[in-house]
Amino acid sequence: DAKTTQPTSMDCAEGRAANLPCNHSTISGNEYVYWYRQIHSQGPQYIIHGLKNNETNEMASLIITEDRKSSTLILPHATLRDTAVYYCIVRDPGGAQKLVFGQGTRLTINP
Amino acid sequence: DTGVSQDPRHKITKRGQNVTFRCDPISEHNRLYWYRQTLGQGPEFLTYFQNEAQLEKSRLLSDRFSAERPKGSFSTLEIQRTEQGDSAMYLCASSPGLAGGETQYFGPGTRLLVL
């Protein structure tokens, strides 16, 4: 079973920041938080991952709370092409290699 | 870096037929993974390879399913005696492994429809 909880769906206006929350209250010390997204009929696309510190790349920012029990993915200036299902995944690099996907959040960017 | 490629992208077959899918990972990636995704669900893990060794298999991988990675490069996933319940998107991913990092990069998938 997935170790994360995400809202089923969210809406955001084009050009605004999209903030996608994820709860992972049972995360252990060496588990990373990964985010992927899946645009309709395509394979999942890697976005970003982090352990403790906040991370930023060209696609998004990842904010992890100090207790690491939750995180937020931020798309700073959402475009229509960001409409997708976003998956938050917790993974132990030293453990099982598989990614365990939950239901994800269906993000719709509205014009 | 050309990304993970999968072939074919779409396959329609009749129940009882055998099908084979191919995955070409990103060059130099040691680890290769297969996932299955049914409509409305997230991807589910099937199996993974470290080079040519198949190190983990899911309970979802029934005896009608077999995966190989004979030379540690491309991989094939075969489904024998297909059933309508096998209709799904079959996804392949690869990662560098170990010191190269664990991030998995996915291919576009093969969509299978069993009639």
Interface residues (C-beta under 8 A of the other chain):
Chain A: A2 Y32 Y34 Y36 S41 Q42 G43 P44 Q45 Y46 H49 V85 Y87 R91 P93 A96 Q97 K98 L99 V100 F101 G102 Q103 G104
Chain B: V4 R31 Y33 Y35 Q41 G42 P43 E44 F45 Y48 L55 E56 S58 L91 A93 E102 T103 Q104 Y105 F106 G107 P108 G109 R111
